[in-house]
Amino acid sequence: MVTIEVLIGSNFKKWKEYIEFAMEMVDVDLSLVTDKPGDLTVASTDDEKLVHAAWMKSNRICLLSMRRSILDYLKSGPPTDCTVKELMTAISERYRVSSNADMGYLLQVLFNMKYDGNEGVRDYVICMVDYQTKLKELQVNLPDTCIMHQALNTLPPEFSIIKTNYNSQDESWSIND
């Protein structure tokens, strides 16, 4: 539970990834990945009883974990008497993030980045490339030259030699350069 980010509404995608990862790591994700088994009858086999018990335990633990990781004021919307898959679906529909919202957020972060000196320039550019890759998945293709210019333009004055060197050349640098 320590590693599960609390759902605040705007972080649904990340929260869902944390829930799925955490439940798989502790081997209780059965109810997240399979449908509820049929009700037990007097004719149920021992294997069916074991699967049913494992699924019920998984569902109970996943529901507790999910509800524990949602801010109190957001808990009123999702259903209370349901399976973990039903709860995840209800939360997904409530907090679905459109690709336009993702795109806008990623572009905003990318173009508002400033080098703060806490990491190396290489790591800073790699972070920008990561945003470029995420945008590419959303069909926003920013050329490497755009990322290079953005990186160079956001470097502080102590990197002016690098900027001057780049601007005085006829050829563009690649991301690796």
C-alpha positions as CSV (number, residue, x, y, z in Angstrom):
1,M,0.0,0.0,0.0
2,V,2.9,2.3,0.6
3,T,3.6,2.5,-3.2
4,I,0.1,3.1,-4.3
5,E,-0.5,6.7,-5.2
6,V,-3.7,8.1,-3.8
7,L,-6.4,8.8,-6.5
8,I,-7.2,12.5,-6.6
9,G,-9.1,12.4,-9.8
10,S,-6.6,13.9,-12.2
11,N,-4.1,11.1,-11.7
12,F,-6.4,8.2,-12.7
13,K,-4.0,6.6,-15.2
14,K,-1.1,6.5,-12.9
15,W,-3.3,5.4,-9.9
16,K,-4.6,2.5,-12.0
17,E,-1.1,1.4,-13.0
18,Y,0.0,1.5,-9.3
19,I,-3.1,-0.6,-8.2
20,E,-2.5,-3.2,-10.9
21,F,1.2,-3.5,-10.2
22,A,0.8,-3.7,-6.4
23,M,-1.9,-6.3,-6.6
24,E,0.1,-8.4,-9.0
25,M,3.2,-8.1,-6.9
26,V,1.4,-9.5,-3.8
27,D,-0.3,-12.1,-6.0
28,V,-3.9,-11.1,-5.3
29,D,-4.8,-9.7,-8.8
30,L,-7.0,-12.7,-9.7
31,S,-10.2,-10.7,-9.4
32,L,-8.7,-7.9,-11.5
33,V,-7.9,-10.2,-14.4
34,T,-10.7,-12.8,-14.3
35,D,-14.5,-12.7,-14.0
36,K,-16.2,-13.7,-10.8
37,P,-16.6,-17.5,-10.8
38,G,-20.1,-19.0,-10.6
39,D,-21.7,-19.6,-7.2
40,L,-20.8,-22.7,-5.4
41,T,-23.3,-25.6,-5.2
42,V,-23.3,-28.9,-3.4
43,A,-22.0,-30.4,-6.6
44,S,-18.9,-28.1,-6.7
45,T,-15.6,-29.8,-6.9
46,D,-12.7,-29.1,-4.6
47,D,-10.9,-27.3,-7.4
48,E,-14.0,-25.0,-8.0
49,K,-14.1,-24.3,-4.2
50,L,-10.4,-23.4,-4.1
51,V,-10.8,-21.1,-7.2
52,H,-13.9,-19.5,-5.7
53,A,-12.2,-18.9,-2.3
54,A,-9.0,-17.5,-4.0
55,W,-11.1,-15.2,-6.2
56,M,-13.2,-14.0,-3.2
57,K,-10.1,-13.2,-1.2
58,S,-8.5,-11.4,-4.1
59,N,-11.6,-9.4,-4.7
60,R,-11.8,-8.4,-1.0
61,I,-8.1,-7.4,-0.8
62,C,-8.3,-5.5,-4.1
63,L,-11.4,-3.6,-3.1
64,L,-9.9,-2.7,0.3
65,S,-6.7,-1.5,-1.3
66,M,-8.5,0.5,-4.0
67,R,-10.9,2.2,-1.5
68,R,-8.1,2.9,0.9
69,S,-6.2,4.7,-1.9
70,I,-9.0,7.1,-2.9
71,L,-9.5,10.5,-1.3
72,D,-12.5,10.5,1.0
73,Y,-14.5,13.0,-0.9
74,L,-14.2,11.0,-4.1
75,K,-15.5,7.8,-2.5
76,S,-19.2,8.8,-2.8
77,G,-19.5,8.2,-6.5
78,P,-18.3,4.7,-7.2
79,P,-20.5,1.7,-6.3
80,T,-20.0,0.2,-2.8
81,D,-21.4,-3.4,-3.4
82,C,-19.5,-4.7,-6.4
83,T,-16.6,-6.7,-7.7
84,V,-13.2,-5.1,-8.1
85,K,-13.6,-5.2,-11.9
86,E,-16.9,-3.3,-11.7
87,L,-15.4,-0.7,-9.3
88,M,-12.4,-0.2,-11.7
89,T,-14.8,0.2,-14.6
90,A,-16.9,2.7,-12.7
91,I,-13.8,4.7,-11.7
92,S,-12.5,4.5,-15.2
93,E,-15.6,6.0,-16.6
94,R,-15.7,8.7,-14.0
95,Y,-12.0,9.8,-14.4
96,R,-11.3,8.8,-18.0
97,V,-8.7,11.1,-19.4
98,S,-9.1,12.0,-23.0
99,S,-6.1,11.9,-25.3
100,N,-6.6,15.7,-25.8
101,A,-6.2,16.3,-22.1
102,D,-3.1,14.1,-22.1
103,M,-1.7,15.8,-25.2
104,G,-2.3,19.3,-23.7
105,Y,-0.7,18.3,-20.4
106,L,2.4,16.7,-22.0
107,L,2.9,19.7,-24.3
108,Q,2.6,22.1,-21.4
109,V,5.1,20.3,-19.3
110,L,7.5,19.9,-22.2
111,F,7.5,23.5,-23.2
112,N,7.6,24.8,-19.7
113,M,10.5,22.7,-18.6
114,K,13.6,24.6,-17.3
115,Y,16.9,23.2,-16.5
116,D,17.5,23.5,-12.8
117,G,20.9,22.0,-12.5
118,N,19.8,19.2,-10.2
119,E,20.5,16.6,-12.9
120,G,22.9,16.5,-15.8
121,V,22.1,18.1,-19.1
122,R,22.0,14.6,-20.6
123,D,19.3,13.5,-18.1
124,Y,17.4,16.7,-18.8
125,V,17.3,16.0,-22.5
126,I,16.4,12.4,-21.9
127,C,13.4,13.6,-19.9
128,M,12.4,15.8,-22.8
129,V,12.7,12.8,-25.2
130,D,10.5,10.8,-22.8
131,Y,7.8,13.5,-23.2
132,Q,8.4,13.5,-27.0
133,T,7.8,9.7,-27.1
134,K,4.6,10.0,-25.0
135,L,3.4,12.6,-27.4
136,K,4.3,10.5,-30.4
137,E,2.0,7.8,-29.0
138,L,-0.8,10.4,-29.1
139,Q,0.1,11.2,-32.8
140,V,1.9,14.4,-32.0
141,N,5.2,14.1,-33.8
142,L,7.7,16.6,-32.6
143,P,11.0,16.3,-34.6
144,D,14.2,15.8,-32.7
145,T,15.4,19.3,-33.9
146,C,12.4,20.8,-32.0
147,I,13.5,19.0,-28.8
148,M,17.1,20.0,-29.3
149,H,16.1,23.7,-29.7
150,Q,13.8,23.5,-26.7
151,A,16.6,21.9,-24.6
152,L,19.2,24.5,-25.7
153,N,16.8,27.4,-25.2
154,T,16.0,26.4,-21.7
155,L,19.5,26.0,-20.5
156,P,20.8,28.7,-18.1
157,P,23.4,31.3,-19.2
158,E,26.4,29.2,-18.0
159,F,25.8,27.0,-21.0
160,S,26.0,29.8,-23.5
161,I,29.2,28.3,-25.1
162,I,27.2,25.2,-26.1
163,K,24.4,27.4,-27.5
164,T,26.8,29.5,-29.4
165,N,28.6,26.4,-30.8
166,Y,25.3,24.9,-31.9
167,N,24.0,28.1,-33.5
168,S,27.3,28.7,-35.4
169,Q,27.1,25.3,-37.2
170,D,25.2,24.6,-40.4
171,E,24.1,21.2,-39.4
172,S,21.7,20.2,-36.6
173,W,22.6,18.0,-33.8
174,S,20.8,14.8,-33.1
175,I,19.4,14.0,-29.7
176,N,22.5,11.8,-29.0
177,D,24.8,14.7,-29.9
